[in-house]
Amino acid sequence: MTPAPGSPGDVLTLISAGSATTRSDLARLTGLARSTISQRVDALIERGLVEETESGESTGGRPPRQLRLHAEEHAFAGVDLGATHCRIALMDMTGDLLAQCEDSLLIGEGPEKVLAHVDGRIDRLLAEAGRPRAALRVIGMGVPGPVEFATGRPNNPPIMPGWNDYPIPDYFPGVDVLVDNDVNVMALGEHRNAFPAARHLLFVKVGTGIGCGIVAEGTLHRGAQGSAGDIGHIRVSGHEESGCRCGNSACLEAVAGGAAVARRLTELGVPAETGADVVALVQAGNTQALRLVREAGRLIGEVLASLVNFFNPEAIVIGGALSRVHEHLLAGIRETIYRRSLPLATHHLSIVPSRMGVDAAVMGAGILAIEHYLSPDNINKIVNA
């Protein structure tokens, strides 16, 4: 077997994954000399990234010293910004939750006001957790619109007036900030916490709009510019009369999103303005709402069937506002996918509702921050600085 790489970042990865808990483990897994392993470990300890304790059980002689992440001196913030809410989770290096909050906040108030609220809230959470601002290493943030991930700048987000091309990371000097589309961080949170064994996963958010987060080989796939998974603007045949906010017609979200279903219900004499109204009507047993939600599921299933044939995922996870009535929505989705996809592609396919619910985005944003910080390349920069 080819020995694993042995940079400080690679060594930390083995420790954080639990694959190695002693220096002997590291030497065995990497194939490096014990002296080299000692140099790597000592450098990680010096930077406050790893600590060594004498808690191992002895097999005869001195007990082995155990290695683990030094989580106490680091903090990471996951931020979930929605159209009308702000959720923040403060975590340590292992992903354990230190403190959290949720506030009503209108994204339409603009970046300066919204980000000032976020910054203040992070300070309060740090104080609650007993950690100084200097302990904050990375902020991960999900926003409800397209984002150029490399720069953290929103790109013509339809429900975020004043945010286009705003340099969000620049608002938080002295700390790394990663900004992504909300459905991507939802996919990450769902995968890492609820479906870690699925190497290929699609997370579909069905709210006012419709989007898809893609996990391929266990890694979030964003595409060349960060716009991968924008399935809401895939054309659905037979609905040319339905105009979309993007300027085209017959887009999936224009015929099957929460706002579209609400509009059709209103036209049928059942007043509804939002996806939440649709959910309330379904939960109350309104037959028109039940029928339209299932029909929306079938339309979403048409698009997903093509993705199943193309991508061959192990799991499709449905989240977003309309997923609260998932038994009706998923019935329509499953019906179309199993009818229109290849048998081999659906043989072991799971189509399930979100297990993380409203926590998917905020936890995913925190995981995004932690995984960036602990990546071998970043750790090597810290050690070699």
N, C-alpha and C positions, 0 to 999 in steps of 0.2 A: 504494500500500500504506500502511495506517495505521501511523505510527511506533510502535515499542514504547515502553512506559512507561519513565521514566528516573529512578526513585528510587534511592538507594544500594543498596537491596536488589535492585532489578531489574538494576542494573549488575553487581552481584556474581554474580547468576544467569547473566548472559551470559559472564562470565569463567570461572566454575566449569564451565559446560557446554562451554567451548572455542569458543564462538561468536565471542568477541572476545578478541584477544590484545594489542591496542594501543588507545590512546586514539582513534586515527582510526577503528578498527573500531567502537568504542562510539558515536562521533558519527554514523557512517553508519547503524548499526542502530537507534539511538534517535531520530535526528532532532534531538537537542539540540545547542546551541551548544558549541563546544570549551571555552569558559570554564566552562560548567555541568558538562561532563564532567570537567574538571580538578578542580572543587570536589568532585564525587562521588568520584573516584578518590583524591584527597588525603585525604578523610575516611576512606576504607576503609584506606588505608595507615597513617594515624595510629592507627587502632584495631587494627592488627596483623592485619588480615584479608587484605590484598593486598600483594604486593611487586612492584617493577618492576626489571627487569634489562636490561642493554644486550646482549642476545644475538640480536637480530633481524638479518637480513641486509639490507644496504643496497641500495637501488635507485638509488643516486646521491645522495651527500650523507651526512648523519649517519645511522647505523643506527637504526631505530625501537626504542624501549624496549618490552620485552615485559612483559605483565601476567600474573600467576598467583596462585593462592591461596597465602597464607603459612601453609603447613601445619605448620611446625616448632614453633609456639608453642601448638598446640591439640591436645587429645586427647579421644576419645570412647570410651565403653565400651558394648559390646553384651553383654547378660547373658541366657543361656538357662537358665532353671530348669525342670527336669523333676521327675518323681516321685522319681527317685533320682540325679540328676546336676546339676551346675552347670558350665556352660561360659561363659567370659568371653573376649571379644576386645577388645583395645585398638587403636583405629584413629586415623589422623590425619584431617585435614579432607577429604582426597581419597578416603578409604575404604581407603587402604593399611594393611595389618596391621602393627602395631608389636610386639605381644606377645599371647600367648594362653595359656589354661590350661584344664584339665578336671579336675574332682574328683567323687568319689562324695559325694552329699549328699542326705539325706532331707528332702523338702519338708514331711513331716509333723512335723518337729521344731519347726515354728513360725516365725513371721516374725522374732523377735528373734535367734534363733540363726542362721538361714539368712542374713539380711541382714548380720549381723556378719561372717559368713564372706565374703560378697560384698565388703563394704567393705574388709576386710583384703586380699583377693586383688587388688582394684583397685589398692591402694597398692603392692603388690609388683610388679604389672605396670608401673605408672608408673615405679617405681625401675629396673626392668629396661630400660625404654625410655629412661631418662635424662630423664624429664620430671617436674616438680614437681606436687604435687596441684593447685596453682592453675591448671595447664594443662587440667585436666579440665572440659569445658564442659557435656556432657550425658551422662546414662546412659539407654540404652534397654534395656528389660527385657521378656522374654516369660515368662509363667507358665502352668502347665497348668490353667487354669480361666477362667470368665467374669470379665471386668474391665469396670468402668465407666471408659472411657478418659479422660473429662474429669477425673476425680479420681485415677485410678491405684489405685482400691480394688477388690480382688477381691469378687465378688458370689456368695455361697453356693457356693464352689468345692468340688465333692464329694470331691476327693482332697487338699485342703489344709486340714486341721483347724487351727483357730486363726487363719486368715487372713481370714475374712469381714469385710469393711469395714475392713480394716487399711490405714491411710494410708501406703503404701509410700514415696511421694516424701518424706514428712516425715522418714524415717530418714536421708536424705542432705542435710543442710542445706548451702546455698551452691551447689548444683548443680541444674540442671533434671533431672527424672527422668520419663520417659515409660514407662508400664506398659501392656502389651497382652496379649491372649490369645496363646498360643504359636503357634496356627495362622495368626494374622494376620502375625506377624513372619516365619514360615516363607514365607508367600505373598510378602511383600515381598522377602525374601532371594532366593527363587527367581526372582521377576520381574526384579529389578534385575541379577542376576548371570548368569542362564541364559536368560531369555526377554524381553529388553528390548524387542523389537519387537512383542510381543503386547499390544495395548491392552486386551483383555478376557480375563482369565485366572481360572480357579478352581484353587486348591490344596487338595487333599483329603488330610487326615491320617487314615490308618487305623491306629489303634493299639488300646489298650484301649477307647477311645471313638472317635468319628468326628466330625470337624469340617471346616469349609471356610472358607478365606480367599478373599476376593473382590477382584480388581483390576479396576476399571472406568475406562476412559479413562486408564489408566496410574496411577491413584490407588487406594490402599487404601480400600475401602468398609466402614464399620463399622456403618452404620445409625444410628438416633436415639440409642440408649443404648449402642452398642458390642456388641450381641449378634447382628449380622448373620452369617449363615453357620453357625448352629448346626443343621446338618442331621442330627446324630445323634439328634435327638428328633422327626424327621419319622416319621409312622406308616407302617408297611409292612403292607399287607393280608395276611391269611392267617396271621399269627403272633401272634394275640391272647393265646396262652398264655405269651408271653415277657415277663416283667416287667422294668421298667427302674429304675435307681437314682433316676430323677426321680419315680417313683411311678405313672407311666403304664405301659401295656403296648404291645408291638409297635413300640417305637421302633427305628430303624435300628441304633443301636449295640448294642441288646439282642439283635439277631439276627445282626448281621454284624461287630461289633467283635471285636478279638482275644480278649478275655475270653469272649465268647459262643461263638466257634469252639472255644476251648480247653475250655469246659464241655461242648459237644456231643461233642467227641472223647472226653472222659472218660466220658461216658454210654455211648459205643460201646465202651468197654473199652480206649481208648488214652489213658493218663494224660497230661494237659497242664494247666498252671495259668495260663500267660500267653501273650500273643501271640508272645513269643520262643520258647516251647516249640513253638508251632504252626509257626513258621518252621523250626525245627530238624527237625521231623518231615517237613515238605515237602522240605527239602533232603536228607533221608535216603531219600526216595522212598516215604514212607508213603501208600498209595492213599487211605485215608480222609481224611487231612489234605489231600491234593491236591483231592479231590472237594469238601470243605467250603470250602476257600479259594476255589475257582472259584464255588461256590454263593454265597458271601458277596459275591464280585464282581458276580454277577448282581443281588443284592438292592441293593447300592450303586448299580449301574447304573440300577435302576428310579427311584431318587430323582434321580440325576444327569440322567436323560433329561428329567425335568420341568424341571430347571434349565437344560438346554441349550435347550429350547424357549422358556423364559422369558427367559433372559439372553443366549443366543447367543454364548458365548465362543469365542475362537480356539484356546485351549489349556486342557486339563484336566491338571493335574500331580498324580500320586499319590505321597504320601510316607507317613511313619509306619512303625511296626514291620513291618506285614504287606507293605509295599512291597518288602521285601527278597526276596520271592518274587513279584515283580511280573509275571513272564511268565504265571503262573497267575491271579493276582488281576485283572490288566488284561484277560486273555482274557474273563473273565466280565463285567467292566464294559463293555468294548467291545461284546460280543455284545448286551447289553440296550440300550445307548444307541443303537446303529445301527439296532436293530429298532424302537425306540419313539420316536425323535426324528424331527422333520421333515427331509426330505432337504436342504432349503436350509440348515438350522441345522448339519448335519454335513458339508456339502460341503467345507469347508476346516478342519474341526476336527481338532486333534491331541490324542490321549490318550496320555500318556507318563509314565514314572516320573520321580521327582525326580532332578535332576542335581546338586543341592547336598548331598543326603544329610543326615548329622547336622550339617552346618555351616549349613543353611538358617536355623535359628532364631537362632543367635548372630550370623551376618552380617546377617540381617534386622533384629535389634535394634540393631546398630551403625548400619545405614543409617537406621533410624527416628530415631536420635539426631542423626546428621549432617544429614539433610534438614530436621529441625526447626530446627536451629541456623542453617542456611543459607537458610531460607525468607525471602523479601523482608520480611515483616512483622517477623520477629525481627531481621534485620540493620538495618532502619530504626530499631528501638528501641535497638539497641546504638549506632548512629551518633549518634542524637539524644539519648542519655542525658547 
